[in-house]
Amino acid sequence: MSAEATTAGFGSTLRRFLARFWLAKLFALALAVLFVLLIDRELQDTLYSEVVSIVAGEGITGNAISVTLPPGFTLAREGAATPLTALLHVKGRRKDRGRLQLPFRAVIPDERLASIGVERSEWVSLEPADLQVAALTGVEISFGNPVRIPVAREDELELEVRGVPAAPLPDGFEMAAEFTPSRVWVRGPAPLLRRLRTLDLPLQAPPGESAESREISSMPPELQRLGVRWSEDIKLTAVVRLTSREADSLVLPNVRIVVLRSLKPAFDFALEPPYELEHMNVTLVGPRSAIMRLKEDAHALQRLRSELLVLVPAERAAERERTPIAPGEKRVLEVLASLPSEALAPHGLAPKEKRLVVPVAVTRLKRIL
């Protein structure tokens, strides 16, 4: 029998088998398809290839790499003129394509930051091995180009708070802001904080010549972008005032002055009555409109006379005395009277002289050892 006849006979037999056993044919086809699908799921493919932002901090969403730095370090954005980005490639099994979790997380090891000081920031490499791709195995991560990020030591600093106009002011007007508290603690890159002298907060001026109270809950966006934030939860409030540059003055007569004594005086002394002085005249200066309103408000004038001045403790003047006072002797000390801004700020006024000299008679004075 020839080879051709044998082959033809086998093909004829197979066709008859498949024609008679069609269920076997379907089963074989299903097995083949399943086999192909299983192989395809295990094949390596590009799961992700996009330009991502490089940021630090929590609450990040979207296409980004969220960098976690060791305590005491922060991402320094001052040296980066443009947003930090990287072309990120992730390869893995095709079946894992839908399991990638955004944003990607990266942890910079301590040893890579050991050389960074407080005077300046440094560019540090971000390695593919720093990225943490949760719940995925056999993943290959690479960057389109080497990636470097600016990192600085973190520091804390207390700064005086100042208000600056967020928009141009009308001609002939100026804005003032009084903050409570007047100084706050902030954290951020040490090289940047060392150059800050004040914390300038942009504020919208009130409409017209008036005053408004505001609560400041967030750091200015430009400082946030540079990594500056509050050191702790604070409640910062500001009284923002728009005033005319045309000034006027008002003499407030017969202002009450109260003599205070500290709880732990450096000197033992007795003040000759009266302890309250009633003869002080105080000159106030401020916008012409504010002075006019105060002149027409008798109740406000009377309240200022009773609340305006508080005497700096007499011990401060006594400390300048080197000899005790003999029995029966009386010595007059010049004591500085402090002008509290809380009483004047609501009226948009200020004292012409920040501190006033008040004579106080002392009948007993000796140093407490």
C-alpha positions as CSV (number, residue, x, y, z in Angstrom):
1,M,0.0,0.0,0.0
2,S,1.4,3.4,-0.9
3,A,1.9,6.3,1.5
4,E,-0.6,8.4,-0.3
5,A,-3.3,5.8,0.2
6,T,-2.5,5.6,3.9
7,T,-2.7,9.4,4.4
8,A,-6.0,9.6,2.5
9,G,-7.4,6.8,4.5
10,F,-6.5,8.5,7.9
11,G,-8.0,11.9,6.8
12,S,-11.2,10.1,5.7
13,T,-11.3,8.3,9.1
14,L,-10.8,11.6,11.1
15,R,-13.6,13.4,9.1
16,R,-15.9,10.5,9.8
17,F,-15.0,10.6,13.5
18,L,-15.6,14.3,13.8
19,A,-18.8,14.1,11.9
20,R,-20.1,11.4,14.2
21,F,-18.7,12.8,17.5
22,W,-19.6,16.5,17.2
23,L,-19.6,17.0,20.9
24,A,-16.0,16.0,21.1
25,K,-15.3,18.6,18.4
26,L,-16.9,21.4,20.4
27,F,-15.1,20.3,23.6
28,A,-11.7,20.4,21.8
29,L,-12.4,23.8,20.4
30,A,-13.4,25.2,23.9
31,L,-10.2,23.8,25.4
32,A,-8.1,25.5,22.7
33,V,-9.8,28.9,23.3
34,L,-9.3,28.6,27.0
35,F,-5.7,27.6,26.5
36,V,-5.1,30.7,24.4
37,L,-6.8,33.0,26.9
38,L,-4.8,31.7,29.8
39,I,-1.6,32.2,27.9
40,D,-2.6,35.7,26.9
41,R,-3.4,36.6,30.6
42,E,0.1,35.6,31.6
43,L,1.8,37.5,28.8
44,Q,3.8,40.7,29.7
45,D,2.3,43.9,28.4
46,T,2.5,47.7,29.0
47,L,0.0,48.3,31.8
48,Y,0.6,52.1,32.2
49,S,2.6,54.7,30.2
50,E,1.8,58.3,31.1
51,V,3.3,61.5,32.3
52,V,2.7,61.8,36.1
53,S,3.1,64.7,38.6
54,I,5.5,64.3,41.5
55,V,4.0,65.6,44.7
56,A,4.3,65.2,48.5
57,G,1.6,64.8,51.0
58,E,-1.7,63.0,51.6
59,G,-5.0,63.4,49.8
60,I,-3.4,63.2,46.4
61,T,-5.5,61.8,43.5
62,G,-5.1,61.1,39.8
63,N,-2.0,60.5,37.7
64,A,0.7,61.3,40.3
65,I,3.6,59.8,42.3
66,S,3.0,60.7,46.0
67,V,6.5,60.9,47.6
68,T,6.9,60.0,51.3
69,L,10.0,61.4,52.9
70,P,11.5,60.6,56.3
71,P,10.6,62.8,59.2
72,G,12.5,66.1,59.1
73,F,12.6,66.4,55.3
74,T,10.2,68.0,52.8
75,L,9.8,68.4,49.1
76,A,11.4,71.8,48.2
77,R,9.5,73.5,45.4
78,E,11.3,76.8,45.6
79,G,14.1,75.6,43.2
80,A,11.6,74.1,40.7
81,A,10.5,76.6,38.1
82,T,8.0,74.2,36.6
83,P,5.8,71.4,38.1
84,L,7.7,68.2,38.7
85,T,6.7,65.4,36.3
86,A,8.0,62.1,35.0
87,L,7.2,59.7,32.2
88,L,6.3,56.5,34.0
89,H,6.2,53.0,32.3
90,V,4.7,50.0,34.1
91,K,4.9,46.5,32.6
92,G,3.2,43.4,33.9
93,R,0.7,40.7,33.3
94,R,-2.2,41.7,31.2
95,K,-4.7,40.4,33.8
96,D,-3.3,43.0,36.2
97,R,-4.2,46.0,34.0
98,G,-7.2,47.0,36.0
99,R,-5.5,46.5,39.4
100,L,-3.2,49.4,39.3
101,Q,-4.0,51.9,42.1
102,L,-3.5,55.6,41.5
103,P,-1.7,57.7,42.7
104,F,1.5,55.7,42.8
105,R,3.4,55.7,46.2
106,A,7.1,56.2,46.5
107,V,9.3,56.1,49.7
108,I,12.7,57.7,49.7
109,P,15.2,55.9,51.9
110,D,17.0,57.8,54.7
111,E,20.5,57.1,53.4
112,R,19.9,58.9,50.2
113,L,19.2,62.1,52.2
114,A,22.1,62.0,54.6
115,S,24.1,64.8,52.9
116,I,21.3,67.4,52.9
117,G,22.0,70.4,55.3
118,V,19.8,73.3,56.4
119,E,21.4,75.9,54.2
120,R,20.1,74.7,50.8
121,S,18.0,72.0,49.2
122,E,19.5,69.3,47.0
123,W,18.3,67.3,44.0
124,V,17.9,63.7,44.9
125,S,17.3,60.8,42.5
126,L,13.9,59.0,42.5
127,E,14.5,55.4,41.6
128,P,11.9,52.9,40.1
129,A,12.6,50.7,43.1
130,D,11.2,53.4,45.4
131,L,7.7,53.0,43.9
132,Q,5.3,50.7,45.8
133,V,2.8,48.9,43.5
134,A,0.5,47.2,46.0
135,A,-0.9,43.7,45.4
136,L,1.0,43.2,42.1
137,T,3.9,40.8,41.4
138,G,6.3,40.6,38.6
139,V,5.8,44.3,37.7
140,E,8.6,46.2,35.9
141,I,8.8,49.9,36.5
142,S,10.9,52.4,34.6
143,F,11.1,56.1,33.8
144,G,11.4,57.7,30.4
145,N,14.4,59.7,31.7
146,P,16.3,59.8,35.0
147,V,14.2,61.6,37.6
148,R,15.5,64.0,40.3
149,I,13.5,65.8,42.9
150,P,14.4,68.8,45.2
151,V,14.5,67.9,48.9
152,A,15.3,70.1,51.9
153,R,15.5,69.8,55.6
154,E,12.3,70.9,57.3
155,D,12.3,73.6,60.0
156,E,9.9,75.5,62.2
157,L,9.9,79.3,62.7
158,E,7.8,81.9,64.5
159,L,6.8,84.7,62.2
160,E,5.0,88.0,62.6
161,V,1.8,88.1,60.6
162,R,1.2,91.0,58.2
163,G,-1.7,91.8,55.9
164,V,-1.0,93.0,52.3
165,P,-3.7,94.1,49.8
166,A,-4.8,91.3,47.5
167,A,-5.8,93.8,44.9
168,P,-4.9,97.5,44.1
169,L,-6.5,99.9,46.6
170,P,-8.6,103.0,45.6
171,D,-6.6,106.2,45.2
172,G,-6.1,108.0,48.5
173,F,-6.8,104.9,50.7
174,E,-4.7,102.5,52.6
175,M,-5.3,99.1,54.2
176,A,-4.3,98.0,57.7
177,A,-4.8,94.6,59.4
178,E,-4.5,93.6,63.0
179,F,-4.1,89.8,63.6
180,T,-4.9,87.7,66.7
181,P,-2.5,86.1,67.4
182,S,0.1,88.5,65.9
183,R,2.7,85.8,65.6
184,V,2.4,82.2,64.4
185,W,4.5,79.1,64.0
186,V,5.0,77.7,60.5
187,R,6.8,74.7,59.1
188,G,8.5,74.3,55.8
189,P,11.8,74.0,53.9
190,A,14.6,75.3,56.1
191,P,16.4,77.3,53.4
192,L,13.1,79.2,52.5
193,L,12.1,79.8,56.2
194,R,15.5,81.3,56.9
195,R,14.8,84.0,54.3
196,L,11.4,84.9,55.6
197,R,11.0,87.9,57.9
198,T,7.3,88.1,58.1
199,L,4.3,86.0,57.0
200,D,2.5,88.2,54.5
201,L,-1.2,87.2,54.0
202,P,-3.0,88.8,51.0
203,L,-6.4,90.2,52.1
204,Q,-9.3,91.8,50.3
205,A,-9.9,95.3,51.5
206,P,-13.4,96.1,52.9
207,P,-15.9,97.9,50.7
208,G,-15.6,101.6,51.4
209,E,-14.0,103.2,54.5
210,S,-14.9,100.5,57.1
211,A,-13.5,97.6,59.0
212,E,-14.3,93.8,58.8
213,S,-13.3,90.9,60.9
214,R,-12.0,87.8,59.1
215,E,-11.0,84.3,59.9
216,I,-7.8,83.1,58.2
217,S,-8.0,79.3,57.7
218,S,-5.4,78.6,55.0
219,M,-1.9,79.5,54.0
220,P,-1.6,81.6,50.8
221,P,-1.5,79.3,47.7
222,E,2.0,80.5,46.7
223,L,3.4,79.5,50.1
224,Q,1.5,76.2,50.0
225,R,3.1,75.5,46.6
226,L,6.5,76.0,48.3
227,G,5.7,73.6,51.1
228,V,5.0,76.1,53.9
229,R,2.2,75.1,56.3
230,W,0.9,75.9,59.8
231,S,2.8,74.1,62.6
232,E,-0.4,73.4,64.5
233,D,-4.1,74.0,64.4
234,I,-4.6,77.7,65.1
235,K,-7.5,80.1,64.9
236,L,-6.1,83.2,63.2
237,T,-8.4,86.2,62.9
238,A,-7.8,89.6,61.3
239,V,-9.5,93.0,61.6
240,V,-9.1,94.5,58.2
241,R,-9.6,98.2,57.8
242,L,-9.7,100.5,54.8
243,T,-8.9,104.1,55.7
244,S,-8.4,107.4,54.0
245,R,-4.8,108.8,54.1
246,E,-6.3,112.1,55.3
247,A,-5.5,112.1,59.1
248,D,-6.8,114.0,62.0
249,S,-6.2,114.1,65.8
250,L,-8.3,114.2,69.0
251,V,-7.3,115.0,72.5
252,L,-8.9,112.7,75.1
253,P,-8.7,114.4,78.5
254,N,-8.9,112.9,82.0
255,V,-8.0,109.3,81.1
256,R,-7.9,106.9,84.0
257,I,-4.6,105.2,84.7
258,V,-4.3,102.2,86.9
259,V,-1.1,101.3,88.8
260,L,-0.4,97.6,88.7
261,R,1.9,95.5,90.9
262,S,3.3,92.2,89.8
263,L,2.8,89.0,91.8
264,K,6.5,88.5,92.4
265,P,8.0,92.0,92.7
266,A,11.8,92.5,92.8
267,F,11.2,95.4,95.2
268,D,9.0,95.9,98.2
269,F,7.4,99.3,97.9
270,A,4.2,101.3,98.8
271,L,2.5,103.7,96.5
272,E,1.1,106.9,97.9
273,P,-2.7,107.2,97.2
274,P,-4.4,107.7,94.9
275,Y,-3.5,104.5,93.1
276,E,-5.6,105.7,90.2
277,L,-4.6,108.8,88.3
278,E,-7.2,110.9,86.5
279,H,-5.3,113.8,85.0
280,M,-3.7,112.3,81.9
281,N,-4.5,113.8,78.4
282,V,-4.0,111.4,75.4
283,T,-3.8,112.6,71.8
284,L,-5.3,110.1,69.3
285,V,-4.6,110.1,65.6
286,G,-6.4,108.4,62.8
287,P,-8.5,108.8,59.6
288,R,-10.5,112.0,59.5
289,S,-13.7,110.1,59.1
290,A,-12.9,107.9,62.2
291,I,-12.1,111.0,64.3
292,M,-15.4,112.6,63.3
293,R,-17.4,109.5,64.2
294,L,-15.7,109.3,67.6
295,K,-16.4,113.0,68.4
296,E,-20.1,112.3,67.8
297,D,-20.2,109.2,70.0
298,A,-20.2,110.3,73.6
299,H,-20.6,106.8,74.9
300,A,-17.5,105.6,73.0
301,L,-15.5,108.6,74.3
302,Q,-16.4,107.8,77.9
303,R,-15.5,104.2,77.5
304,L,-12.1,105.0,76.1
305,R,-11.4,107.3,79.0
306,S,-12.1,104.4,81.4
307,E,-10.3,101.6,79.5
308,L,-7.6,103.2,77.4
309,L,-4.5,103.2,79.7
310,V,-3.0,100.5,81.9
311,L,0.2,101.4,83.8
312,V,3.3,99.3,83.3
313,P,4.1,97.8,86.8
314,A,5.9,100.3,88.9
315,E,8.5,97.7,89.8
316,R,10.1,98.4,86.4
317,A,10.8,102.0,87.4
318,A,11.8,100.9,90.9
319,E,14.5,98.6,89.4
320,R,16.4,101.7,88.3
321,E,16.7,102.8,92.0
322,R,19.9,101.7,93.7
323,T,19.2,103.1,97.3
324,P,16.3,102.3,99.6
325,I,13.9,105.0,100.8
326,A,14.4,106.1,104.4
327,P,11.3,106.2,106.7
328,G,9.2,109.3,106.1
329,E,10.9,109.9,102.7
330,K,8.9,110.1,99.5
331,R,10.4,109.6,96.1
332,V,8.7,110.3,92.7
333,L,9.4,107.7,90.1
334,E,8.7,108.2,86.4
335,V,6.7,105.1,85.1
336,L,5.8,104.4,81.5
337,A,2.1,103.9,80.8
338,S,1.3,101.4,78.1
339,L,-1.4,102.1,75.5
340,P,-3.3,98.8,74.7
341,S,-4.1,98.5,71.0
342,E,-7.3,96.5,71.8
343,A,-9.1,99.6,73.0
344,L,-8.1,101.7,69.9
345,A,-8.2,99.2,67.1
346,P,-12.0,99.0,66.8
347,H,-12.1,102.7,66.1
348,G,-9.2,102.7,63.6
349,L,-7.1,105.0,65.9
350,A,-3.6,105.0,67.3
351,P,-1.9,107.1,70.0
352,K,0.3,110.0,68.9
353,E,2.8,108.8,71.5
354,K,3.1,105.1,72.0
355,R,4.1,105.3,75.6
356,L,3.5,108.1,78.2
357,V,5.5,109.0,81.3
358,V,3.5,109.1,84.5
359,P,4.9,110.3,87.9
360,V,4.2,107.9,90.8
361,A,5.0,108.7,94.4
362,V,6.7,105.9,96.3
363,T,7.0,105.8,100.1
364,R,8.8,102.5,100.7
365,L,11.4,100.9,98.5
366,K,13.8,98.1,99.2
367,R,15.2,95.2,97.2
368,I,13.7,91.8,98.0
369,L,16.6,89.3,98.3
